[in-house]
Every structure is written in structure tokens, then in C-alpha cells.
Amino acid sequence: MNKDQVKGRVEEVKGKVKEVAGNIVGNKSLEGEGLVQKTVGKIQAGVGDAKAELKSKL
């Protein structure tokens, strides 16, 4: 795994935790922040996956 994959997956988890916590306490702002963070993490992990795929083909 490369740095982008690891950082992206960490951000996904942190975002999911915020999303769930916001849902539990009824804080829509926290829930939305978590959803955004989770999405950004997925994108970053995807970039890392693409980099790893390219590296393996070279």
C-alpha cells in the first residue's frame, strides 16, 4: 500500500465515525462533515489505487 491509499482509508474511517456520531446525537452539521470527509478519503484512496496499478504495470 502506498501513502495515498493509507491516508485515504484513514480519512474514510474518520469520516464514517463523524457521520455516525452526528446521526446519533442529531447533529446534522457533524453528520455532513463526516460524509464529506469520508468521500474525500475514498477519492484519495482511489488515487492511491490508481498509482499502485500504474506502478505494477511499469
C-alpha positions as CSV (number, residue, x, y, z in Angstrom):
1,M,0.0,0.0,0.0
2,N,1.2,3.5,-0.8
3,K,0.7,6.7,1.3
4,D,-2.3,7.8,-0.6
5,Q,-4.1,4.5,-0.1
6,V,-3.4,4.5,3.7
7,K,-4.3,8.2,4.2
8,G,-7.4,7.8,2.1
9,R,-8.6,4.8,4.1
10,V,-7.9,6.5,7.4
11,E,-9.9,9.6,6.3
12,E,-12.8,7.3,5.2
13,V,-12.9,5.7,8.7
14,K,-12.7,9.1,10.5
15,G,-15.5,10.4,8.3
16,K,-17.7,7.4,9.0
17,V,-17.2,7.9,12.7
18,K,-18.2,11.6,12.5
19,E,-21.1,10.7,10.3
20,V,-22.4,8.1,12.7
21,A,-21.8,10.3,15.8
22,G,-23.6,13.2,14.1
23,N,-26.5,10.9,13.3
24,I,-26.7,9.5,16.9
25,V,-26.7,12.9,18.6
26,G,-28.8,14.6,15.9
27,N,-26.1,17.0,14.8
28,K,-26.7,17.4,11.0
29,S,-23.6,19.6,10.6
30,L,-21.3,16.9,12.1
31,E,-23.0,14.2,10.0
32,G,-22.5,16.2,6.8
33,E,-18.9,16.9,7.7
34,G,-18.3,13.2,8.2
35,L,-19.9,12.4,4.9
36,V,-17.6,14.9,3.1
37,Q,-14.6,13.6,4.9
38,K,-15.5,10.0,4.0
39,T,-15.9,11.0,0.4
40,V,-12.6,12.8,0.2
41,G,-11.0,9.7,1.8
42,K,-12.5,7.5,-0.9
43,I,-11.2,9.7,-3.6
44,Q,-7.7,9.8,-2.1
45,A,-7.7,6.0,-1.7
46,G,-8.8,5.7,-5.3
47,V,-5.9,7.9,-6.4
48,G,-3.5,5.7,-4.4
49,D,-5.1,2.6,-6.0
50,A,-4.5,4.1,-9.5
51,K,-0.9,4.9,-8.7
52,A,-0.3,1.4,-7.4
53,E,-1.9,-0.1,-10.5
54,L,0.2,2.1,-12.8
55,K,3.4,1.2,-10.9
56,S,2.6,-2.5,-11.2
57,K,2.2,-2.3,-14.9
58,L,5.5,-0.5,-15.5
